[in-house]
């Protein structure tokens, strides 16, 4: 049986990349995605957040290495179109969450999936979106 659709947020990706708490669960999820042939989803807004954090903290060379690594993993980058942005803006208008986190929540809601995260900000949307906690 294939696992349900999962949407990564920046927190989960950085946890994996930097071997932070939650990295072991991320490795398991990546292996499951690879073995099942079901990609994990990552909104381009969250991809950009991972890129800018890596570039700011570790420099442009490491940021480009991360881009290459992400493209080698079973992760599908999803563009932010107008309908997705509307749902993200609705989340932002109702909750005290970062705008990027709102895109992860919006993608999960629009695709009937679950957000993979350890970021406690997502507790605010647990009644609207399923959360797969990695910590």
N, C-alpha and C positions, 0 to 999 in steps of 0.2 A: 504494500500500500504506500502511495506517495504521501510525503508530509504535506501539511497545509502550506499555503503561500506565506512566505515570510519577507518582511521588509526591514532592511537594516537602517539604523540611524547612524549618525556620526560617532556616537559613543561606542557602539558595538564594533565598528570598523577600527577605531583607534585602539580600543581594548585589544583587539587581535594584533594589530600592527606593532604595538608597543609592549606586548606581553603583560598587560595590566590585568587586574581582576576581571574575570569574565572571558579571558582569552581561551581557556580550555573548553568552555562551552561553545565559543565561536568556532574553534577547530572542529568540534563534533558536528556543528551545524553545516560547516563548509563540506565536510566529508559526506554527510547525509545528502546534501544538495548534489554533490558530484556523483555519488552512487545512484541516486534516484533520477538523475537527469533533469532535475527541477532547479532552475536558478533561483538564487536569492535576489530580491529586488533592492535597488538603491536609487533614490531620486537624485537627479543631477544636482539639485540644491545641496543635498547632504554630501554628495561626491565633492562638490566645490568647497564645502566646509572642511572636509578631511584634507583636501589639497592645500587650502590656505593655512590651516593650522600646522601642517607638516612643513610647508615652505617657511612660515614665520619662525617656527621653533627649531627646525633642523636644516633649513636651507633649500635652495632650488634643486640641487642634485638629488637629495633624498626625496624631495617631492616628486620628481620625475620617476624615480625608482618605484615609489608608491603607486603612481599612475600605471606603470607597467605591471606591477604585481596585481593590482585590482583587476586589470584586463585579463589576467591569466587565471583568475578564480571564477567559480561558478556564480557570478554576480552579473545581473543585467542592469545597466544604467537606464533609468526611465526619465525621459524629458518631462519638464514641467509645462504642460499646456494650460490653456485658459480654464477648463473645468477643474483640473487638479489645483490650480492656484486659487480658485474660488473657494474650494473646500479648505485649503490651508488658511486662507484669510478668515474664513468663518471660525476655525479653531483659534486663530490668533485673537479674534475679537472677543472670544468667550473665556480664554484661559491665559494665564501668565506663563507662557512658554516662549522659547526662542522661535523665531520665524522658521529657521531650518527644521526644528523639531516638528513644527506644524505640518511641514511637507511630508515628513515620514508618516505622521499620523494620517494625513489626508490620503497618501498613497495606500496605506493599509486599509483605510475605510473604503476607498473607491474600488479596491480589488478584493474586498472581503478577506483580508489577510490579517496577520498579526505583526506588530512591531517588535523587533529584537533589540533590546536595550538593557542598560543598567541605570539609566538616567531617571532619577526620581521625579523629574518634571512630568513624566508620562503618567504618573498616578492620577493626575487631573483628568485624563481622558479615558480612564479604564472602563467607564460606563458606555463609551462610544466606540472604542477600539480595543481589540484583544492585544494583550502585551505578553511577550515571551521574555521573562526576566533572565538575564545571564549572570546575575550576582545573587 
